[in-house]
Amino acid sequence: MVSIPDTVVGEHITWTLDALNGKIEPTAADVEERLDADMLAAVSGDQIVDIIGQLGAGKPWTPTAYEGTDTQASATIVSESQGSLDVQASVDGDGLLSGLLFTPTPAERTPAAGWDELEENVGALDAPTSLQVTEVSGGEVGETVFTAGDDGPQPLGSIFKLYVLGAVVTAVEDGRLAWDDPLEITDDLKSLPSGELQDEESGTTVTVQEAAEKMIAISDNTATDMLMNAVGREAVEAALADMGHSDPSLNTPFPSTRALFQIGWGDDALRDQWRDGDTEERRALLDGLPGGLVDVKASDLVDAVWVDGIDWFATPDDLVAAHLALQELATTTAGEPVRDILSANPGFSPSTVEGWDYVAFKGGSSVGVLAGSWYVEKGDEAFVITIQSSTEDPAALVDQSLYFGQAEDALTLLAD
């Protein structure tokens, strides 16, 4: 048994555990007092009370693991009759729950003992998956150490934010932007989670560097759209070519995260127009999207919209080029913060990256999409690891740790 810290998000998890164990009997009104507006729009207090009642049949639930910050956390709880669950919670700036999710704890996985076994494991995954390991020592693309799966363009989810970061560095280099410039949060720029800035009051400001840090470390969608607004969509489209993307037309015009939600899960007619439209028709569609808060609920995010071209796309080699381009930009005066920004969240556990001198990471996910990319250094050696999974059946990607575990195995095999 582990203790749950006395943080704001920790208190919510403790309250949830007490409810599951029957120490308290919350009403729908009790639950709703804990939820922020976005979560209330997605789920009712009655629905959560029903979930608590169903899971409460497995009491007692005992916490066996806890990991998190002051605003986001995950606790593993165990019941003799119902097994193990992960309770994931997040809070907004007012301390209200912005997310509460119960998922089965991922099953234990046997790491691959060698590259041949890793290839077999990748091929056995439920969702089509590509995994590539490329040697990039000295800033040059070297041999492909390992490859499995499709090497063509695949959806990225939030990995596209690497290109936004590249466009920001270029804007700083050109004098159009500075890292300490203030950016204002507005209703027209607020997106949906992941992230934190969507919960801040409109009129709040953050610096360009703070927004970039949140965009990469916690994949903050609102921070991303604020940066895209600051540099301009065309600048991000230019960054695709500047950073070595083999076919920038796949992402032209370049949608914001708000646009992804509005087109993908808003009006069905918008989704059809995007799917069938050419570049100019898609650009007009983006220009005509409504401002104000995004009128899409979390419960609307059901279908895999990447199949209609609503996402961002790149090949494994494109991601190798993007990471190398950012490392090159990091050597410039304008790009000085880049290495710290990219390495704030290594994407693996501390024990996994132990022994590596530097680990940069950007991952991404959407409905039916899961992807990760790492640039790692040890001594004079450097490698890029990419994994991209996409499917029309989102249920195939529920156990995300199983997929990222393949990339973890690749890192371990490199270290051996």
C-alpha positions, 0 to 999 in steps of 0.5 A: 500500500502506498500513501497518496500525497496531500496535493489538490489532485491527490485529494481528488484521488483520495476522495474517489478511493473513499467513494469506491470503498464505501467510506462516503456515499457521494450524490450526483451533486457532490460529484458535480461540485468537483468537476470543471465546466468542460468535464461537466459538459462531457459527463454527468454526476449521475454517470460518475456515481453509476461508475463508482457504484459498479466499481465499488462492488470490488471493494476494498480497493488498495492503492499500490502505486502513485505518480504525478505532479500537483495537477496531474496524477495516476494511481494504481488500485487493486481489488481481489475480485476486480483486479487492478485499475489505473485512476488518472486524474487532472485538475484545472487552475481552480482545483476542479477535476478536468479529467477522471479516467479508470483504465485497466492496468497494463499487463506485464510485458516480457521485453524483447531479448534481441532485434529479431524478437522485437520485430516479431513483437511489433508484428504481433501488435493489434494495430498496424505499427512501424518501429524504426531505429536510425543512427544519426551520430555527428548530426548525419543520417547513418544506417538504419539499425532496425525497421519493422512495419510500414515506412510510408506516411502515417498519422502523427498526432501531436508529434507535429508540434516539432514543426511548430517548434522549428517555426518558432525558432526561425521566427526568433532568428528572423527577429519576428518573435522573442522567447520572452514575448508575451502571448495572450490566451483568448477564447479564439485560441483556446483548444481542448486538452491535452494541456493546461492553458485551456483552463486559464482565464482569457487575458492571461499571458505566457511567454513564447518560451513558456508556451513552447515548453508546455507544447512539448513537455505536456503536449498543451494544445492551446499553447500550440495554437497560440504559437501557431497564431504568433508565427502564422500557418504559412511559417509552419508549412515552410518549416516542413520543408526546412526540416526535411519533410519529404512531402509537405503537401500532406500537411498543407494547409496545416491545421491547428489543434482547434481545427482538428477538433472542429473538423474531425468531431464537430459538424460532419459536413466539415469532415466531408469537405476536408476529406474531399477538398483540394489544398485551396478548398481546405485552406478556405475551410480553415479560414472559415472555422468559427472563433470562440470556445470549441463546441466539441465535447470529449464524448464526441471523440469516438471515430478515427478521423485520420482515415479522412486525412484529418491529422498530420502525416509523416514517414519515419524518415521525416521524423528523423530529419525533424529531430536532426533539424531541431538539434541543428537549430539548437546550436544557434543563438535563436535556438538556445532553449531548444534542447532543454525544451525537448528533453523536459519529458523523456517519454520513458521512465527514469530507469529506462533512460539511465545511462543515456546522456541526453533524451529528447522526446515528442509523442502524439495520440488521437483517436486511433493514433499513437506515435512517439519519437526520441532523439538520444545521445550517449557519448559520440553516438546518437540515434532516433527511435520512432514508433507510429501506430494507426488503426480504425479500431481505437480499442486496439490502442487502449494499452498504450504502454504495450506499444511504447514498450516496443520503443523502450525495448529498442532503446534497451537493445541499443544500450546493450 
